[in-house]
C-alpha cells in the first residue's frame, strides 16, 4: 500500500457505468465521476471466484487509471469493483438473456448462492489498496411459475446470479448472511470505507464541489 499525501484533495473516479454502484457512492456522499473501463472480463481456466473478482476489479481500475491524464488526473483515486456469484464450483455470470436467467434461478432454487465482490483502488497509475467481501443468500424453493414471473417483472439480465436483491428479488430469498448487504448490490460500501480510513481520507473532508 502506498501512503497518500494528506495535503491532496481526494477526487474519485468510478471505473464503471453501473447505476447500482453509482447509487451506493451517492449513499455515502462520495463525490465521483464515472468512466467506462476498456477491459474485457475474460475468464481464466481453473480460476477461483475470489481470484476472478480480484483480477477483474484491478483490471477495470488499471484500465481507467492509465487513460489520458486530461480525462483521469493522476491525483484522482480510481475505484474498480467486480462481483462474482457462485454455488460450490459453479460461477454464475450475468445471464444477459431471459432464458439464461430462468436457468440460473432454477439451479439456485432452495440453494445457497455466494457473492464475492472485490474493490481495487488506483492512484497515479499505481495500486494503492485492494480487498474483497462476501455475502451469501439462500433462495426459497422456487416454482417455475415464480421464476418466470420474477424474470418478467425485474428483468435481472445484467445481474450476476439473476437477482436484483435491492427490489423484488427479496421475494426469492429465505436467508442472508454477511457483513454488508451492499456487497450483494455490487459495491461493498463498508469495505470501501475501511479503505478510505486506512488511506487517511475522511468523508467529512470530502465535498461535492
N, C-alpha and C positions, 0 to 999 in steps of 0.2 A: 504494500500500500504506500502511495506517495503522499507526503504531507501537503496540505494546501496552504497557500499564502493567505493569512487571515485578513489582509487588507483588501483582497479581491472581493468583488460582489459576485455572489453565486448566481449565474444565469443557467437555465436548464433547457435542454432540447430533448424532446421525447422522440426516440428513433422508432416511430410507429405512427400510423394513421388510424389506429384502433380507437373508436369513440369510447369504448369501455375503459381503456387505460387513461384516456384523457379525462374522463369524468372522475376517476379516482384521484388524479393530481389536483383537480379542481376542489375535491372534497377537503383536502388539507391545505388549500391555498398556496400551492407551489406554482409560481409563475413559470410558464414554459411556452415554447412554440413547437410545432410538430414538423418533422422532416421524414419523408419516406426513405427507409434504408434501401440501398441497392445490394441486396443479399438474397441468395437462393437458399431456401431452407431444405437442403437435400439431406436425406437420411444416410447414415453410415451403418453397414452391416455389423451386427453384434454390439451396437452401442446401447448403453442403458438409458432409461428415460431421464435420469439425473444428468448424465453426460450430454445428452442431446439438448436438453433445456439450457444448460450452461453454454454449450457451443453456439447455439443459435442466438442466445442473448448477447454474447460477446460479438458474434459476427454482425449483428444489427448495429450495436453501439459503435463498433470499429468502423463500419462502412460509412456511417454518418460523420464520425469524428474526423475522418480523413478526407472529407469533401472540401470543396473550395472554402478558404478561410473567410471570404465575404459572406458566405451562407452560414458557416459554422465557425464563429470566432474561437480562438484557442482557449480563451478563459471560460467558455461555456462547459457545463457538465452535461454530457450526453447520457441519457438513460436508455439502455436496451433491456428488453424483457421478453421472455419466451415461456410458453406453457406447454407441457406435455401431459396428456391424460393416459393412464394405463391401468390395466387389470391383469395382475400376475405378469406374464411375459408379453402380453399383447398391448401395443400402443394404439391409442385412438386419436387420429388427427382430425382436422376439420372435415366434416363429411362432404361439403360442397354441393351434394345433390340430396333430394328428398329421400330417395331410396337408401342411400348410404346412411343417412341419419336414422331411418327406421331400423336398419340392420344393426347399427351401433346400440341403440336403445334396447332392441330385442336381446342382444348379447348381454347387456348390463342389467337386465331385469332381475331384481332380487339380489344383486351382487354389489360388492364394494368397488368403487372406482376411485383411483388416486389421481390427484392433480399436483404436479410439481412445477413450480414457477420460479424461474431464475431472474435475477437482476444483475446487470453489469453496468458500471459507470466508467466512462472515459473522460479525460480532460487533457487538452493539449496533445491529442493523439496517443495518450498512454492510459493503460488500465489503472484505475485508482481504487476500485472496490468491486467485489463480486460475492454473491451469496444466493441462496435459494430457500424456499419454504415449501411445505407440503400441506395439502388439505384433502381429506377423504370424505366421500359421500357414499351412503348406501341407498340404492334405489328400492322403491317399493316393488312388489310384484306387479308388473305392467302388462295389461292385456293388449292385444293387437289394436283394439279399438282406441284405447287410451293413447297408445304410442302415435297412431296416425292422427288422432285429434290434436295432440300436442304439437307434432311437427307442422301440421297445417296452421295452427294458431301462432306459434312462436317463431317458426322458420329459423331454427338454430343452425343454419348451414355453414356459418363462419365460426362456430364454437367447437373447440375440442371436446369430445365426449357427447356432442349433440345436445347440450343442455344450456339454457340461459337461466342459471340459478338465481339471478337477481330479480326474476319475474315469475312467469308462470311455471318455470322449471321447478320451483319449490314444491309443486304438487306431485312431483315424481319422487321426492326424496323422503326416506324414512328416518335416517340418522345422518349426522355430520360430525366430523372430528377434525380439530386443527386449531392452530393459534389464531389465524386471521382469515376470515371468510373472503377477504379481498384477494387472497391467493387464488381462490376459485374463480374470481372475476378477471384474472389475468395480470394483476399487479399487486404483489404483497406489500401493502402500504406500511405495515409495522416494520417490515424488514427494511424498506426504503428509509423510514425514519431512523432506524438503527444506524444505517449507513451515514446519513447526514450528521447524526450525533458523533459518530466516530471521526468524521471528517471536520468536525468543529463548526458545522453550519446549523444555525438555529432558525426555526420557522419564523419567529418573531422579527428576525432581521431581514426577512425577505419581503419584497414588495411587488406589486403588480405594475410598477412604474415603467 
